[in-house]
């Protein structure tokens, strides 16, 4: 038997444990509340930045906010700009900025998946392909 609705929550292979846990938590909220989902995706972005050793505080102890951390990540990992991810997340996380609509969610999904795919999923799949080829060559 295959469950067609709701779609099962699938966290892709290759994500570090903390990133996978945050992404899984966000995906559980996706269908219920676009604002909650987007706010939780901010936690995913924070977890990615932490995994990639991008500090969350300056030497004087003041915080480095997500937009700046994400900018550092983009430069460090040679990614295309993804300002839309923090922009939509900010709207979702702060009631005075408005609210996301369900039709905004696919934009956020695509931006987050771009980051996850390029930093974790594609390298993991590539390594599995290399391992498979090496096993066949032996």
Secondary structure, DSSP 8 states (H G I E B T S, - for coil): ----SS------TT--HHHHHHHHHHHHHTTT-HHHHHHHHHHHHHHHHHHTT--SB-TTS-B--HHHHHHHHHHHHT----HHHHHHHHHHH-GGG----GGGHHHHHHHHHHHHIIIIIHHHHHHHHHHHHHHHH-
